[in-house]
């Protein structure tokens, strides 16, 4: 049963929509120990930690080409077709993000332009546990390949038999991942960040994970390794009014709750009648869910908030800055224009979050924990560096020289001024 808050005042919002807090100091201490072990012990440390945490003895960290090829035969034809269709849609959407190089003449003879260059080596982390997220392979592998990343390595934990889910291997092969490794948890992040004899060091690390993986990403970032974004447990906020269909909203809330017991579910509605109808549907649908126990734990921390004033509801949602936002309200498209803080927005009754998670084309790797107020979800831009260029003609340098000299000398940087004036003197001597 969701805890209901009826017309809370603005001063109450922060406590109501607060994310679950973990003991970061204790967690970081544990993760730092794991990272240090991998830095010192390399492959042997990874095997030891895999046995310690997962109870699996791994002899070869790198997945062989034979195992990858065999995986294709273990994936059903229906799932292959679904993965292929999702890949096409993701490619189409991300292809629209490619920007052509434009040379801009800012003043006569002064030309500037910017070019996107793929990050040479990227690492992708794919959770394997109770829900092997092969969809995330597509979400990260497709734009990485399109961006021109030369080396795309993937780490994912082995299952209880020491194997990797065949759908993960199939999707990785399909998108062009260059190498796959059977390693999970914080040790996988450490391996990609610092390298081992088997696993190469990368320049940027992507992908979701549990609290240990998230902490490891944030810790290696402090040492100069780029990551996609800060992240935490997955979350959804649904805004529903009389236009909403209760069974749809209940299904959306449960689809998020089944991710994990630490997932957060927020429902905003304009009256209690809507909340009661949705809660009834949740109870009915929950019975048949295989991951019912996980969903129940997540729902225990869920909140339902009644706000009859539309502007207040919009303010609350923007304050919460949800990873996923579903607008099951009248005039949803117009309302969407007023949303300024969200990872991804699903507009109207027939736009479930699940389509974005899998196959609509948008990326499902999104900022959580309120970071949507400053961060974007993963896109093609996440896999490139943007390098600026400038080229001046002699006339261009003459045009801009007085401005640069004046500014450089005002800052007391005479050498900067001289770098222009020595060229200017040569140009003038030829006139």
N, C-alpha and C positions, 0 to 999 in steps of 0.2 A: 504494500500500500504506500503510495506516494504521500509525503508530508505536504499539506496544503497551507499556503500563506495567502490570506485574504487582504487585498489592498495594502500591502506593506508600504510603510513610508520610505522615502528615499534613503534615510539614515539606516534603514534595516537591510537595504539591498546587498551591501558588501558581505555581510555575514551569511545571507541566504544563498548567494551564488558563489561563495568561496569554494575553491577546489580542495579536495582532501590533501592534507599536509603530511609529508613523511619526514622522518628524522634524517635530513640531508647530511649532517655531519657524520653520523654513524655509517650511512650508506656510502658516502664518498671515501671514508677510511677503508671500508672493505674493498671497494672498487679500485682504489689506488694500490692496494696490496696485490690484487689480481694483475693490474697493468704492470707493476714492477716485476712480478714473476715472469710475465711474458717477455718483457724487455731483456731480462737477464737470461732466461732459460729457453726462449724461442719455441721451436716446435715441440720439444720435450715437455715444456711447461704447459703448452696447450693440451697435449695428450693427457697429462696428469690432471689438469683442471677439468677436462671433459669427463674423465673417469670419476673425479670427485663430485662434480655437480650433476652430471647427467647419468652416471652409472654406466657409461659406454666406453669400451676400450677401442680406440681408433688407431689403426696402424698406418694408414695412408690418409693424410689430410686432403690432398688434392683428389677430386673425383675424376676418374679415368674417362677417356673418350668412349670406351666400351659401355660403361654404365650409363652415360648420357644417351648414347644411341639406343640402348636397351629400354630406357625409360619411355621412349616414344611408343613402344609397343604395349606399354602398361597403362597408357592413357586412353580412355574410351574415345571413340570417333566423335561422339557428341560433345565431349569436353574439348577435344582438339578444335572442333569447329567454333565453339564458343570463344576459346582463347584467341583463335585467329581473327574472329570478327572484332573482338575487343581491341586487339592489336591494331587493326585497320582504323578504327574510330579514334584511338589514342594518337595514331600517326597523323590523321587528318587534322585533328585539333591542334596538335603541337606544331605541325607544319605551318599553320597560320601565324605562328610566333616568330618565324624566320624573318629577319629584317635585312633588306638589301643595303649594301654600303652606299652611302650618299656623301659625295664630296661637296662641302659647303664653303663658299667664298665669303668669309666674314667681313672682309674689306678688300678693295682691289689688290690682287697679288698675294693674298693670305688665304691659303686653302687648308681646311680641317676636315677630318673624317674619322669614323670609328668602325672597327671591324670586330666581329665576334670570333673567338678562337676556342675550340673545344679544350676543356681541361684534359691534360694528357692521360692521367691515371685516376680513375674513380673507383671507390669501393661501395658495394651495395650490401646492406644487411637485410636479410629476409627471415622474420620469425618462423619457427618451424613447429613448435609445441603442439598444443591441442588444435590449432587452426593454422595449417601451413599456408601462408599467404602468397600463393603463386601469382595472384593479381598484382601484388606489389612489384614482382619481377617485371611485369609489363610497364607499370607506371614509372619505374626508374630506368629500366633497360632501354625502352623505346626512345625517350628523349636523349639519353646518353649517346646512343648510336647516332641519332640524327644530328646531335651537336658536334660529332666528329671526335669523341673521346677515343683515343687509340687503345687504351687498356681498360677494360671493364671487368673487375673481379667481384665475385659474389661469395659471401659467407652465409651459411645457414646451419643451424644445429641438426645433428642426426637424430632420427627417431630411436625408440627403444631397441630396435634391431640393428642400429648403427647405419641405417640407410637414410637417404633424402627422398622426400615425397616425389614420385615420378613427374607430377605436374609442375613442380618447381624446376626440375631438370629440363623438361620439355620446353617450358616457357623461356628459360634462360638460353637454351639453344636457339629457339625461334628468334629472339631479339638480338642475338649476337654477343652475348656475354663471352668474354675471352677465357675465363677460368673460374672454376667453382671449387669451394673448399668446405669440408664437413667440420665446421666449428661454429659455435654459437656463444651467446652471452658476452660479458665484458671482455673476455679473452679474444673474441673475434675482432672487436673494435680495436683493442690494443695491437693485435697482429697487423691489421690494415693501417694503423696509424704509424707504427714503428718498423714493421717488416720483420720477417723471420727468414730462415734459410729457404722455406717453401713458399710462404705467402709474401707477395711484394708489398712494399710501402706505397700508399696512394696519396694523392694530393687533396682529396675531399671525400668524406664519408656520408652516405645517404642511408635512410631507412628507419623504420619504426622498431620498437623493441620494448622489453619490460623495463622496470626501474633501474636495473643494473646496466643494461645497454644504454639507456638514456643518460645515466650518470657518467658512464665511460665516455660517451660522445662529448659531453660537456667538459670533462676533465682533459681529454686530449686536445680539445679546442684551445684550452688555456696554454698549450704548448705549441700552438701555431698550426694545428691540423684543422682545415676547414670542415665544417659540417653543414648539412642542409638547413637545419633550424633547431632551436630548442623545442623539446616536445615532452609530453607526458601522456597519461592515459587518454584514450579516445573519448569523445564527448559529442552529444547532440542537443540542440535546443529546438523545440517545436513550438511555433506560435499558432494557436488554433482559435477559431471563432465559430459562429453558427454555420459557416460555409464548409467547415471541416467534416470529414467522414470519420467517426470515432474508430472504426476498425482499421482504417488506414493509419491513423495517428498511433494507435496502439502497436501496430506492426512495426512502424518506424522506431518507436521507443524501444521495443524489444530487440530489434535488429542491432541497435547500439549496445543495449545492456548485455547481449550474449557475447560481446567481444571479450569482456573480462570483468571480474568482480570489482575492479577499481574504475571501470568506465562510469562516466557521469551522464545523467539524463535529466534535462530540465524541460518542463512543460509550462508555457505561458498561455493563459486563456482569459477570456473576458467575463466568464461567470462560472460558478461551481457546477452547474448542470452539465456543461461540456466536459469538465474534469471527471465527473461521476460516470458519464457515458464512456469515456476513454478508459477509465480504471476498470469498468466492467468488462470491456473488450480485452484489456491486458490479462485479466484473470482467466478469461476463456481461452485465449491464445497460448498462454504460458503453459497450460497443461500438456500440450503436445510437443513442446520444444525439447529436443535432445539435450540442449545446454541450459535447461531450466534452472539448475542449481546456481550456475554462474549468473544468469540473468536476475534471479531473485536477490542475490547479494548486491548486485549493482543497483537494483531498484530500491533496495533498503536505504540507499543514500540519495535517492532521487528527490526532486522538488517539483511541486506544482504551484504556480504563482498566479493569483487572480489579479488582473489589472484591467479595469473596464475602460480606462482612458488610453486611446490608441497611441498618443504621443509618449505617454509614460512607458508603454510596452516597448516601443521602439528604443527609447533611452535605456531601458533595462537590458535589452538584447545587445545594444552597442557597448554597454558597460561590461557585460559578460564576455563579449567577443568570442562566440562559440567557434569550434572547429567546423561543425556542420550546423546549418540553420535551415529548417524546413518551414516555409510560409504557407500554412493551410488556412488562409484567411481570404476574405473578399478583397478584390483589387490587389492580389498578391504581386503582380508585376509592377504596379505603381509603388507599392510598399517597398519592394526590393531596392528601389532607387534611394531609399532613405537609410539603407543599411550601409554603415561605413566600417564596421569591424566584424568580420567573419571570414573563415577559411574558404568555405564554399556554400552557396545558397541554392536551395531547391524550391522552385516556385510553383505553387499550386498543388492540388490534390493528386495529380498524376505524375509527380516528380519525386519518387522516393529516393532516399539517400543511397540505397543499394545500387541504383544505376550509375551514380558517380563513383561508387566504390569499385565497380567492375568495368563498365563498357560504354558509357556515354561519350567518353573522349577526354573529359577533364581529368586532372591528376588528383588522386586521392591521398597523396602525401601532403598533409596540411598542418598548419601551426595549431597547437593545443595550449591548454593552460593559460588562456588569455593572451597569448602571444600574437593572435590575429589582429591585435590593435597596432602592430608594427611590422609583422612578417607576412609574406605571401606564401602560398603553397608552392610546391615544386613545379617548375616549368622548364622550358628549353633553356631559358636564361640561367637556371641553376647549374647547368653543365658547361657554361662557357665563361671565358674572361672577355671583357670588352676592352680592346686596346685602341687608344686614340693616336692619330697621326696628324702631323701638320707639315706643310711644305710652302715655303715663301719664295717668290721671285725677288730679284733685286729691287724692282719697283715696290713690291709688297713690303720688304724690309724698310725701305725709305719711308713708306707711308706710316708704318707702325712704330718706327724707331723713337721719335720724340716721346711717345706715351710710355714706352718701356723704360727709357733712360730716366724720365722724370720720376716714375714710380720706384725704380730700383734705388736711385740716389736718395729719395725720401725715406726709404727703409734702411739706408746706410749700407747697402750692398753694392759696393763700387765695382766688384768683379762682374756682377750681373750687367751693370751698365756698360762696362768695357767690352763684354762679349758682343754687344750690339754696335758700339761706336767704332771698334776696329774694322768691322765689316762695312760700316757706313763710310768710313774714310777711304777704303779701297774702291767702293762703288763711286764715290765722288771723284776720285782720282782718274777714273776712266771716262768721266763725262766731259 
